Amino acid sequence: MDQDPAVIKLPLFSKTSKLAAIPGQSEGVTYGVVWDACRDPEHGFGYVAELLPGRRARLLAWLAADGKVYSCDRPLTGLAGLRPSLELVQ
């Protein structure tokens, strides 16, 4: 079992959407958005994660519904006191 708290096992009921590769991305690395895989800190669009073999994912960030993106190294329990790493605005 992984000792890295950012790596989670994806339950059968979880959902993933693979992201298209970006220029300079390492060969063989796949990123995506996962949801219904672990606790959600608040209403949002899921976790950005590196998709790993064996129905696992390494969590990288939480996509909040208000357009804020929070870097993470484990499932978040809440957003209180956290500063977003990025804010997406229309």
Backbone as numpy.savetxt, mean C-alpha at the origin, in Angstrom:
# Nx Ny Nz CAx CAy CAz Cx Cy Cz
8.17 -17.23 7.87 7.33 -16.04 7.87 8.21 -14.80 7.87
7.77 -13.76 7.20 8.54 -12.52 7.11 8.61 -11.82 8.46
9.79 -11.28 8.78 9.97 -10.49 9.98 9.70 -9.01 9.70
9.60 -8.64 8.43 9.37 -7.26 8.01 7.89 -6.92 8.25
7.58 -5.96 9.17 6.18 -5.63 9.45 5.45 -5.01 8.26
6.20 -4.57 7.25 5.55 -4.00 6.06 5.04 -5.10 5.12
5.51 -6.33 5.30 5.08 -7.43 4.43 3.88 -8.11 5.06
2.80 -8.16 4.29 1.58 -8.80 4.77 1.21 -9.93 3.81
0.51 -10.90 4.34 -0.06 -11.97 3.53 -1.40 -11.46 3.03
-1.64 -11.57 1.73 -2.90 -11.09 1.16 -3.99 -12.15 1.35
-5.04 -11.83 2.09 -6.13 -12.77 2.26 -6.82 -13.06 0.91
-7.51 -14.17 0.83 -8.20 -14.53 -0.41 -9.23 -13.49 -0.83
-9.84 -12.80 0.13 -10.87 -11.81 -0.20 -10.30 -10.43 -0.53
-8.99 -10.24 -0.41 -8.38 -8.94 -0.73 -8.41 -8.70 -2.24
-8.26 -7.45 -2.60 -8.27 -7.05 -4.01 -6.97 -6.35 -4.34
-6.48 -6.55 -5.55 -5.26 -5.86 -5.99 -5.47 -5.32 -7.40
-4.80 -4.24 -7.68 -4.78 -3.66 -9.02 -3.33 -3.33 -9.33
-2.77 -3.99 -10.32 -1.36 -3.75 -10.67 -1.20 -2.40 -11.33
-0.10 -1.72 -11.00 0.24 -0.44 -11.62 1.17 -0.69 -12.80
1.05 0.11 -13.83 1.95 0.00 -14.98 3.37 0.34 -14.55
4.33 -0.31 -15.17 5.74 -0.04 -14.86 6.09 1.40 -15.20
6.97 1.99 -14.40 7.43 3.35 -14.65 8.87 3.29 -15.17
9.31 4.29 -15.91 10.68 4.28 -16.40 11.68 4.14 -15.25
12.65 3.26 -15.42 13.68 3.06 -14.41 13.32 2.04 -13.34
12.10 1.52 -13.40 11.68 0.52 -12.42 12.50 -0.76 -12.60
12.93 -1.35 -11.52 13.72 -2.57 -11.57 12.95 -3.69 -12.27
13.67 -4.44 -13.07 13.08 -5.58 -13.77 12.54 -6.60 -12.76
11.34 -7.08 -12.98 10.77 -8.11 -12.13 10.05 -7.59 -10.89
10.07 -6.28 -10.67 9.36 -5.71 -9.52 8.00 -5.23 -9.99
6.95 -5.58 -9.23 5.59 -5.18 -9.58 4.98 -4.40 -8.43
4.40 -3.26 -8.76 3.72 -2.44 -7.76 2.23 -2.44 -8.05
1.45 -2.20 -7.03 0.01 -2.16 -7.21 -0.65 -1.47 -6.03
-1.97 -1.45 -6.06 -2.78 -0.95 -4.96 -3.55 -2.14 -4.41
-3.52 -2.29 -3.10 -4.25 -3.39 -2.46 -5.26 -2.82 -1.48
-6.40 -3.46 -1.40 -7.39 -3.07 -0.41 -8.10 -4.32 0.09
-8.77 -4.17 1.21 -9.40 -5.30 1.92 -8.37 -6.36 2.27
-7.12 -5.94 2.52 -6.05 -6.88 2.85 -5.66 -6.79 4.33
-5.87 -5.63 4.94 -5.57 -5.42 6.35 -6.38 -4.21 6.80
-6.23 -3.85 8.05 -7.03 -2.73 8.58 -6.77 -1.44 7.79
-7.83 -0.69 7.59 -7.73 0.61 6.93 -7.75 1.67 8.03
-6.81 2.62 8.00 -6.77 3.63 9.05 -7.96 4.58 9.00
-8.45 4.85 7.82 -9.59 5.74 7.59 -10.12 5.45 6.20
-11.17 6.16 5.81 -11.71 5.96 4.46 -10.64 6.35 3.43
-10.43 5.48 2.47 -9.42 5.75 1.46 -9.48 4.77 0.31
-8.41 4.74 -0.45 -8.37 3.95 -1.68 -7.44 2.75 -1.59
-6.85 2.49 -0.44 -6.01 1.31 -0.26 -4.55 1.67 -0.08
-3.74 0.63 -0.03 -2.30 0.77 0.15 -1.57 0.60 -1.17
-0.60 1.46 -1.44 0.34 1.23 -2.54 1.34 0.23 -1.99
1.62 -0.82 -2.77 2.47 -1.89 -2.27 3.30 -2.51 -3.39
4.42 -3.09 -2.99 5.18 -3.94 -3.90 4.55 -5.33 -3.80
4.10 -5.87 -4.93 3.47 -7.18 -4.94 4.55 -8.24 -4.99
4.49 -9.17 -4.04 5.51 -10.19 -3.88 4.93 -11.57 -4.20
5.79 -12.55 -4.46 5.30 -13.91 -4.70 4.59 -14.46 -3.45
3.75 -15.46 -3.66 3.09 -16.11 -2.54 1.97 -15.32 -1.91
1.24 -14.52 -2.71 0.13 -13.69 -2.22 0.56 -12.82 -1.04
1.72 -12.14 -1.21 2.22 -11.23 -0.20 2.40 -9.85 -0.82
2.46 -8.84 0.03 2.69 -7.47 -0.43 3.49 -6.71 0.62
4.39 -5.84 0.16 5.15 -4.95 1.04 4.49 -3.58 0.98
3.87 -3.15 2.08 3.15 -1.88 2.11 4.12 -0.71 2.03
3.77 0.27 1.21 4.62 1.45 1.01 3.92 2.74 1.42
2.60 2.83 1.17 1.87 4.07 1.46 0.37 3.82 1.49
-0.35 4.65 2.24 -1.81 4.62 2.30 -2.35 5.78 1.47
-3.34 5.49 0.61 -3.97 6.52 -0.22 -5.28 6.94 0.45
-5.28 8.08 1.09 -6.47 8.58 1.77 -7.45 9.17 0.76
-8.73 9.17 1.11 -9.78 9.65 0.21 -9.66 11.15 -0.07
-9.00 11.90 0.81 -8.87 13.35 0.61 -7.67 13.72 -0.26
-6.99 12.71 -0.86 -5.87 12.98 -1.75 -4.52 12.99 -1.07
-4.50 12.75 0.22 -3.22 12.71 0.94 -2.67 11.29 0.89
-1.35 11.20 0.79 -0.66 9.92 0.72 0.29 9.84 1.91
0.16 8.77 2.69 0.96 8.60 3.90 1.92 7.42 3.73
3.22 7.68 3.75 4.21 6.61 3.70 4.02 5.73 4.93
4.28 4.43 4.77 4.15 3.53 5.91 5.08 2.34 5.75
5.40 1.72 6.87 6.22 0.52 6.87 5.50 -0.62 7.60
4.19 -0.47 7.76 3.31 -1.46 8.39 1.87 -0.97 8.22
0.87 -1.81 8.45 -0.51 -1.31 8.37 -0.70 -0.17 9.37
-1.36 0.88 8.96 -1.60 2.03 9.83 -2.83 1.81 10.68
-2.77 2.24 11.93 -3.93 2.12 12.83 -4.77 3.39 12.82
-4.23 4.47 12.32 -4.92 5.75 12.24 -4.00 6.79 11.64
-4.55 7.95 11.34 -3.76 8.99 10.70 -3.48 10.17 11.62
-4.07 10.17 12.80 -3.88 11.28 13.75 -2.39 11.46 14.05
-1.92 12.68 13.91 -0.53 13.01 14.21 0.45 12.71 13.08
-0.03 12.11 12.00 0.85 11.82 10.87 0.80 12.92 9.84
1.95 13.22 9.24 2.00 14.21 8.16 2.00 13.46 6.85
1.22 13.90 5.87 1.24 13.22 4.58 2.58 13.42 3.88
2.99 12.42 3.13 4.23 12.50 2.34 3.98 13.21 1.03
2.73 13.20 0.61 2.34 13.75 -0.69 0.87 14.12 -0.63
0.50 15.20 -1.32 -0.91 15.57 -1.43 -1.26 15.70 -2.90
-2.26 14.96 -3.32 -2.73 15.02 -4.70 -3.90 16.00 -4.78
-3.78 16.96 -5.67 -4.87 17.93 -5.84 -5.25 17.98 -7.32
-6.52 18.27 -7.52 -7.03 18.32 -8.89 -6.82 19.69 -9.49
